[in-house]
Amino acid sequence: MKKLSFKKTISIMVAAIMLLGVVFVTAGFPSDAGGKKIIALCIAQASNEFQSRIKDGMEKYISDNNLQNKYEFTFQDGNFDTATQLQQVENMIAQGVDAIIMIAVDAKGSMASVLAANEAGIPIIGCNTEVDDISQLTAYAGSITVESGRIEMAALAELMGGKGKLVEMHGTYGHDPQIYRNQGIREVLAGYPDIKVIAENTANWSRDEAVAVMENWLQSDIGKDITAVVAHNDAMAVGAMVALEDMGRKDVLIAGIDANKDMLGYLKEGRVAVTVFQDAVGQGAVAVETAVKIVEGQPYEQYNWIPYVLVTPETADEYLALYD
């Protein structure tokens, strides 16, 4: 391979989850928080690997700073459904939590949750996924999503030598990262007239769905023409890789976003071309740090932008070390 020149309510649980000495209450809210202030975390989909990493970052920050001694942290899983997430936020409001950290299910649909918190006068901190009107959030911790698409596509275009037949694997249509990663990809492609997008479809952020989508493309008339795959996340990139290798195709360049652990391993092996590091742990930590500052009445940054970084086979070890 040519070297590059430039870098998810879960079922109510009786037991609390313990990790790194931090307890997240998973079944509703404590009737007595022991005088502690309550910060509620509502994520879009707990089974999503990247969002699980964000939660890891939150837990590590809480543990490292002994915040569990002063605050009660509660956890809600939106099951990737805006109605479920809104109900959870309304329950949080009714319980009188002191702040809400929310990974929005949907940029438009999750605005109802934001406005409900605002009306109740409860700070709501967005994390990772923007909403339609980000100014309505008390604060936000995340990355500029469109930039990930730009970085990914620029690297892939260089590896393609500025020409070839490309397929694009979208995240869930209408989901904020899908919209903006697609935008970033298309902005870059506007400067490469000899790279043609010959097919695109959603695999809903799923490795298994990506396998099926890629298999369908490979079995169609366009299969033999595909020279590269640009995927909106690593799970789908890996799914595309699996399908391609099952068909004996090792000539297709594959790009993803997130720098997940398995993707980094495949990157080192030369089985995928590039990925883009999105700092899940950093986003989680900054979201909690910001929520605490707001609850304590301390100065805080409203917008906390954490940069994306290109990862190549040569730099994969640096990012794999973050998982140790």
N, C-alpha and C positions, 0 to 999 in steps of 0.2 A: 504494500500500500504506500502510495506517495506520502511523504512526511509533510506536515503543515509548517509553514514558516512562522505563523504567529500563535493563544489560551481560552385525606373521608367524618329518637332516644334509643343507644344500644339497650339490650334487655337489661332490666333493673338488676343490679348485682347487690348481693348482701354484703360482700366483703369489699373493702376499699382497695384500690390499686396502690401498691407500694413500689416505688422506684426511686433509687437514690435518696431514700429517707423521706420522700415527699408523699403525702397522702392526698389523692384526688377523690372526693366523694362522688360516686357515680349515680346514686339513686336519689334524685331530687336534691333538696337542700336541708341542712341540719336545722332542727327546730330550735336548737340552742347552740350557737357557735362559740359558746364560752367567752363571750365578750369580744371575740375577734371580729374584725371586719371581713366581709365576704367578697371575694373576687371570683366571678363566674366565667368559665371558659366554655364557649359553645363553638365546636368545630363543625365543618361541613360534613365530613365523612371519616370516621375513625379508622376504617379499614384501608384508607388511602395511605400508601407508604410515605409519601412526602409529608402529609399532615401529621402522621405519627411521629416523624422526625421533629416537626415543629413542637409537638407536645413534649418530646424529649428535651428540647431546648428550654422550654418553660420550666420543666421539672428540675433541670440542672441549675438554672438560675435561682429558683426558689430554694433549693437545697444549699447551694453555695453561699447564699446570703441569709440563710436561716429564717426565711420569711414565713415558714410554717409555724413559727412560734408566735407570730402576730396576726396572721391572716388565715382564714379558711378558704381553700380553693376547691371549687366544685366543677364538675365536668359533665358536659352534655354532648351527645352525638346527634347531629342533625340528619343522619342517614341520607344525606344528599337530597333533601326535600325542603323547599322553602317554607311550606306550611308547617312542617314539623319544627323547623328552626324558629319560626315566628311564635309558635305556641310555647316553646322553651323559653324564649326571651320574655314573653308575657308572664310566664311563671316566675322567672327571675325577678321581674319588676314587682310582682305581687308579693314576693318574699322579701323585698327591700334590700337586694344586694347593693354593695357599694360601688361596684364597677363591673362591666361586662367586656370580655375580650371575645371577639367573634371572627371566625373565618367564614366569610359569607358563602352560602351555597350558590348564589346567583347574583350578578351585579344589579340587575333590575329588581328581581323578586325579593332580595334581602333588604331593600330600602325600607320596607314596612317595619322590619325589626329595628332598624336604625331610628326611624321616626318615632316608634313607640318608646324607645329608651329616652330619646330627646324630650318627648312630652312628659315623661315621668321624672326628668331631671337626673337621670342616671348616666354617668359617663360610659360611652361605648367606644372601645378601641378596636379598630379593624386590624386584621393581620393577614398577610399573604394575598388575599383576594380582595380587590377593590370593589366598591359599590358605585352605582351610577353617579351619585353626587357625593364625592369623597369629602367635600367640605362639611357635610352633615355629621361626619364622624368626629368625636372628640379628639381622636388622634389615630394615626395609622402607622403600622410597621410592616414593611414589605419591600418589594423590588419593583422597578418600573418594567412592567411585563413586556411591553412592546420591544424593549431593548434585548430581551432574551432571543426573540425571533430574529432580530437583526444580526446579533452575534453568531447565532447558529447558522443562518443562511449564508452569511458572508464567508464563514470558514468552509462550508460545504461547497459553495460556488468556486472558491479557490482550488479546492481539491478536485473539482470536476473540470478544472481547466477552463472555466467559463462557458462550457457547452455541455449538452446532454439532455436526457429525458428524465424528468423528476416526478415522483409521486409524493403527495402531501397527506400525512396521517393526522387528522384533527383530533383535539380533545372534544368533550361534549359540546355540541353546538349551542351557542348562547352563553356558555360559561366564560367569565371574564378572561382567563388565560387563553382560551381558544381564540377569542376575538382578537386579542392584542398580539398573540404570537403569530397568528395568520397575517395580521397587518404588518408586523415587522419583517416577516418572510417576503411578503409581496413588495415591500419597499425596496428591499435589496434586489429582488428579481427584476425590478424595473430597470436596473442597470446592466442586466445580463440577457439581452434579447435572444441569445443562442441557447439558453436553458429554457426548455418548454415543460410546463406542468401538464402531464398527460392523463392524470387521474388524481382524485382527492376524495376522501371519505372520513367519517369519524370512526374511531375505535373506542371512544368514551373513556380515555385515559387507561384502558385495560390491556394488559399483555395478552390475555386469551383472545379478546376481540381483535386485537391487532394481528394475531396469527391468522385468524379467519379472513380478515380484510386483505391481507397480503397474499394469502393463498388464492383468493378470488381474482386478484389482479394478475398473478402469475399464470393462472389457468385461462386467462382471457387473451384477446388478440394483442394487447399491449405488453404482455408479460416479457417477451423477449427484448423489448425496447427499453426497459427500465434500467437506468444507470445509477440512480440515487434515490434515497428515501429521506425526507425531512419529517420528523415526528415531533409533535408538540410536547411530549415528555419521554422520559427514558423507558418507562414500562412499555409503551407502544413501540419504541425503537427496538427494544429487545424482542418483542413479539414478531416484528418484521424480520429481525435477524434469524429467529428460529424457523420461520416459514421459508425464508430464502435458503438457509442451510439444508433444510429438509429436501429442498428441490435441487440441491447441488449447486446453488448459485452463490459463489463467493466473490463475484465481480461487482457487486452493488455497494456503493458507499451509503452508510447509514449514520444519521445524526439525530441526537436527542437533547433533552433539557432536564436538568436536576442534579446530575452527577450522583445518582444512586449507587450504592455499593456494588451491586451486580453489574451495572453498566460500566463502572470503572474497571472491573476485572476484565470484561470483554474488550474494553478499550485497550488495556495493556496487551491483550492477546492479538490485537489487530483485527478483531471480528466486527467492530464498529469503528467509525471514523472520528467522531468528535462528540462531546457533550458540553453542556453549559452549566456551570456550578451555580446553584441557587442556595443560599445559606439558610436552610430551614432552622437550624439550631439558633443562629443569630437572630432570625426573625422572631422566634418564640421568646428568646431572652429579652429582646428590646420591647416586645409587646407587654411582658410582665413588668419590666422596669418602668415603662411609661405609665401603666395602670397604677402602680404603687405611687409614683410621683403625683399623679392626679388625685388619688384618694387622700394623700398626705398634704395636698395643697402646695406642692412644690412646683417650681418652674419645669416645663417639659417642652419638648419639640412636638409640634402637631404632626409633621410628616417626617418619618424616619426611613430614608431610602437606603437600602442595602444593595450594593452593586452585584451584578452577575459577572462571572469570569469564565472565559473559554477554557476547556480542558482538552488536552490532546494526549495521545499515547505517552509522550515524553513527560507529561506532568501528572499523570494519573496517580502515581504513588503518593504525591503530596496530598491529594484529596482522599485517597483511601486511608491515610493515616488519621483522618478526622473521625473515622468509624471505630478506631481502637479504644 
